[in-house]
Amino acid sequence: MLITLDQHTDTLLAFRYYCCDKCENTGHTYDFDKANQMAIDMLQDSNIDDLSFIKKLNNDEHIDFATKKGIISKAFVISFECVDDKYDPENDKIYYIPKDFYNKYLGMAQDNNYERILSDNCIEDDDLSICLNEIPVDYHPNYILDIDLDFFRTAKSINPNKKEVFYHLIRQAKIITIATEPDYIEKGITADYLLSKILYHIEEAMK
């Protein structure tokens, strides 16, 4: 099972980028439906032990691949990206928990101040517990915690006042992965700074 904290959902159809490029490079008129079907066929034929398939995945296609090939049973995506449904319409093993659905923020004007409040509080105990309570299964203590650094959009967000829920999430994880995402980090902070803070939090949580 995977719990991922990410600015974006990163749940695109596995091999879609590769198949789109293949369509274009062979001179075919761009056909999104054709590329999608090629990707579906390629996924069915792929072998998780064959690295030649893995190398053809784009960075935001790994979750789709891993759930459909049985590497992970389910993925719970806590993200700032807006989605229409909680379950992915093309993969019911992926469950979305968008951060802007919180009842506590209903009625607020969705302006820059709203976005900053969401960002600043992303791993504060209150906000993170609301997200985790949306997970409809018992995920303890058998999950991978995936942290994408672009989830932290402000300096305040990586320096929470109350962080026991986040620390508990760290302590209970079997595996922790960190994606630095330097190209997607907000201006004013750096991937190196965020990485150093995350490593600090992990060390503190494990004491």
GIBEL-V27304 format. One record per backbone hydrogen bond with DSSP energy under -0.5 kcal/mol. NH is the residue of the N-H (numbers start at 0). CO is the residue of the C=O. E is the energy in kcal/mol with one decimal. If there is no record, write none. Layout:
nh=NH co=CO e=E
nh=NH co=CO e=E
This chain:
nh=1 co=73 e=-2.6
nh=2 co=143 e=-2.9
nh=3 co=75 e=-2.5
nh=4 co=145 e=-2.7
nh=5 co=3 e=-0.6
nh=5 co=77 e=-2.5
nh=11 co=59 e=-2.0
nh=15 co=12 e=-1.9
nh=18 co=14 e=-2.5
nh=19 co=15 e=-2.6
nh=20 co=16 e=-2.5
nh=21 co=17 e=-2.2
nh=22 co=18 e=-2.2
nh=23 co=19 e=-2.0
nh=24 co=20 e=-2.9
nh=25 co=21 e=-1.2
nh=26 co=23 e=-1.4
nh=27 co=22 e=-1.6
nh=34 co=30 e=-2.4
nh=35 co=31 e=-2.5
nh=36 co=32 e=-2.2
nh=37 co=33 e=-2.4
nh=38 co=34 e=-2.2
nh=39 co=35 e=-2.3
nh=40 co=36 e=-2.5
nh=41 co=37 e=-2.4
nh=42 co=38 e=-2.3
nh=43 co=39 e=-2.0
nh=44 co=40 e=-1.7
nh=45 co=41 e=-1.0
nh=49 co=46 e=-2.0
nh=50 co=48 e=-0.8
nh=52 co=49 e=-1.5
nh=53 co=49 e=-1.2
nh=54 co=50 e=-2.4
nh=55 co=52 e=-1.5
nh=56 co=53 e=-1.7
nh=60 co=57 e=-1.9
nh=62 co=9 e=-0.6
nh=64 co=60 e=-2.1
nh=65 co=61 e=-2.9
nh=66 co=62 e=-2.3
nh=67 co=63 e=-2.2
nh=68 co=64 e=-1.9
nh=69 co=66 e=-0.8
nh=70 co=65 e=-2.1
nh=71 co=65 e=-1.5
nh=74 co=92 e=-2.7
nh=75 co=1 e=-2.8
nh=76 co=74 e=-0.6
nh=76 co=94 e=-2.8
nh=77 co=3 e=-2.7
nh=77 co=75 e=-0.7
nh=78 co=76 e=-0.7
nh=78 co=96 e=-1.1
nh=79 co=5 e=-0.9
nh=79 co=6 e=-0.5
nh=80 co=6 e=-0.6
nh=87 co=90 e=-0.6
nh=87 co=93 e=-2.1
nh=90 co=87 e=-1.0
nh=93 co=90 e=-1.8
nh=94 co=74 e=-3.0
nh=94 co=92 e=-0.5
nh=95 co=85 e=-4.6
nh=96 co=76 e=-3.2
nh=98 co=78 e=-2.5
nh=100 co=97 e=-1.2
nh=101 co=98 e=-0.7
nh=104 co=101 e=-1.2
nh=105 co=102 e=-1.3
nh=107 co=104 e=-1.8
nh=110 co=108 e=-2.2
nh=114 co=110 e=-2.2
nh=115 co=111 e=-2.2
nh=116 co=112 e=-2.3
nh=117 co=113 e=-2.4
nh=118 co=114 e=-2.4
nh=119 co=115 e=-3.4
nh=120 co=116 e=-1.6
nh=121 co=118 e=-1.6
nh=123 co=120 e=-1.0
nh=124 co=161 e=-1.5
nh=127 co=123 e=-2.8
nh=128 co=124 e=-2.2
nh=129 co=125 e=-1.5
nh=130 co=126 e=-1.7
nh=131 co=127 e=-2.6
nh=132 co=128 e=-2.2
nh=133 co=129 e=-0.5
nh=133 co=130 e=-1.5
nh=134 co=131 e=-1.4
nh=138 co=136 e=-0.8
nh=141 co=138 e=-1.0
nh=142 co=140 e=-0.5
nh=143 co=0 e=-3.0
nh=144 co=174 e=-2.9
nh=145 co=2 e=-2.9
nh=145 co=143 e=-0.7
nh=146 co=144 e=-0.6
nh=146 co=176 e=-3.0
nh=147 co=4 e=-2.7
nh=147 co=145 e=-0.6
nh=148 co=146 e=-0.5
nh=148 co=178 e=-2.9
nh=150 co=147 e=-2.3
nh=151 co=148 e=-1.6
nh=152 co=150 e=-1.0
nh=157 co=153 e=-0.8
nh=157 co=154 e=-0.6
nh=158 co=155 e=-1.4
nh=162 co=160 e=-0.5
nh=166 co=162 e=-2.6
nh=167 co=163 e=-2.6
nh=168 co=164 e=-2.1
nh=169 co=165 e=-2.0
nh=170 co=166 e=-2.7
nh=171 co=167 e=-2.1
nh=172 co=168 e=-0.7
nh=172 co=169 e=-0.9
nh=173 co=142 e=-2.5
nh=174 co=142 e=-1.0
nh=176 co=144 e=-2.6
nh=178 co=146 e=-2.3
nh=179 co=177 e=-0.5
nh=183 co=180 e=-1.8
nh=184 co=180 e=-0.5
nh=184 co=181 e=-0.6
nh=188 co=185 e=-1.3
nh=193 co=189 e=-2.3
nh=194 co=190 e=-2.8
nh=195 co=191 e=-2.2
nh=196 co=192 e=-2.0
nh=197 co=193 e=-2.5
nh=198 co=194 e=-2.6
nh=199 co=195 e=-1.8
nh=200 co=196 e=-2.5
nh=201 co=197 e=-2.5
nh=202 co=198 e=-2.3
nh=203 co=199 e=-2.6
nh=204 co=200 e=-2.7
nh=205 co=201 e=-1.7
nh=206 co=203 e=-1.1
